[in-house]
Amino acid sequence: MVSVLLVLCLHGLALGADPPPSVDAVLDRVAEVHADGLDVGTLRTVALEGVTSWLEQRDPSGAVRILSSGEVERARAEARGERFGVGLEVLLARGYGARVLEVFPGTPAEEAGIDVGDVVVGVDDVDVQGLDPAAVRRLLDPRAGRALKLQVVAVDGTLLEVSLEPRTYTTPAVTVTRGSDYRILRIHHFGRGAARSLQASLGQVADREALVLDLRDTRDGRPEEAAAAAAPFLSGDEPVAAVRIGPGQVRDTLQVPPATRWTRRLVILVNGGTEGVAELFAAAVQRTDAGAVFVGMPTAGVDVVPDWVRIDRTRWVQVPAARLVLPDGSTWSHVGVVPDVRVQAFSGPVLLPPPAPPPDLQVDAALRVVRSP
């Protein structure tokens, strides 16, 4: 239907006829004269599906899709560092469960006494230790609109049973994990203030400490913040971190602000969940001669900045509003940022009984690299 209408409009233009009517006017007229009494609302839905399908064919990155109003609001909130859930970040391992990596302040998980290093072994009375990580992730999804009943083995071996009601909370841009001779800065998002938080955290790293930046599963935020956050790791003669190409191919350079240069060893952790503006940060650092070593798996390969166009009261279409490229014109689209040392998070099932933590092979590899002479 949409293709026929477009052909008719183009044919009219070719003959020098009057400008074609609007799409809405055409759909209204088709519904009016069609012998089967078509509903104009249905025609509009079909037309939109046709436009979306055409956009998807032109851009196979997955940026084009139909979203609900709730999904759009959640995407915007996540870019600001807001989350909905119980306040846990976990490491999933088949044969083990979910090891708690982060407990965010002011969240149900913190209020219930869950701590870093604890292991979730059951969700809603389902033993998750033998489940595939994808199945555990579905059980832990807070969007089902229900409380999560968790069975947790604490670091000291005691069993804790809690019921957590998901709610909205704010995630800090950067959190810190300290070991005896290392510091891991986990970047959760590049929302407003992320660059300032990262630079403040860098200033607290002791000379004797090895440094790892963890960008795994980081995707949300603002390109300007990602460019500013990369400033300490770029050479002094790098005026821009990337170029944003918007509608009409308008180019906008993302300037690198002044920052204290990081001159010591650095390892950056990435994986397939490192996406979008986080890839901008990683790609900008990797192209310089900053000496950073990347460990993990290739990133998602997404170079688009999305925006949302409202369709009706409940639906929106997400479109790529801009693309990000490096100053030399190269991009990480579809390929991703490829690490120097490829390491999977797990090599197979983990058989250690709780509360012994499952190994994070990517972190272990990063620490070996950053500690090496």
Beta strands, then each sheet from edge to edge (+ up, - down):
strand 1: 65-68
strand 2: 82-85
strand 3: 88-93
strand 4: 97-103
strand 5: 119-123
strand 6: 126-127
strand 7: 148-153
strand 8: 159-164
strand 9: 167-170
strand 10: 174-178
strand 11: 182-187
strand 12: 210-214
strand 13: 240-245
strand 14: 251-255
strand 15: 267-270
strand 16: 293-296
strand 17: 304-310
strand 18: 315-325
strand 19: 341-342
sheet 1: 1+ 18- 13+ 14-
sheet 2: 1+ 18- 17+
sheet 3: 2+ 9-
sheet 4: 3+ 4- 5+ 6-
sheet 5: 3+ 4- 5+ 7- 8+
sheet 6: 10+ 11- 12- 15- 16- 19-
end
